[in-house]
Amino acid sequence: MTSPRTRSVFGDAADDPVTQPVTFAGPASPPALLIHGAIDGTVYPRNSENLAAALRRAGAPVRLQIYADRGHVDIMLGLSSALDGDGRLMKDLRTFLDLP
């Protein structure tokens, strides 16, 4: 949370635990699908790995999907079926949501 770009998003709260989803992992957490790109240099995959581990420890259902060939923007763009390329991300999302 020390990069200028991160500071521009979180400001003075950059070191505050409330900016970290892992802070809120608990037994009442809903089922979670964590999607991350292995080559994400904005938010490192370890953040999703740590969140998945915290959710599992709390007994919350979680699925962690890391795409070896995608970065931060690729994941965001992949949330549009028109920009998902090979369709893997949308397929995984639809499966998690139990949609046809």
Number of C-alpha atoms within 10 A of each C-alpha: 15 8 9 10 11 13 14 10 11 14 12 9 12 17 13 10 11 11 13 13 13 17 11 15 20 15 14 11 14 12 13 15 17 15 18 26 22 18 17 18 11 12 16 15 19 11 14 21 16 13 21 22 17 20 24 16 13 14 14 19 15 18 15 15 17 18 18 11 10 16 19 17 12 19 19 15 14 18 14 13 14 10 14 17 13 10 14 13 23 18 15 14 16 12 11 13 11 8 8 6
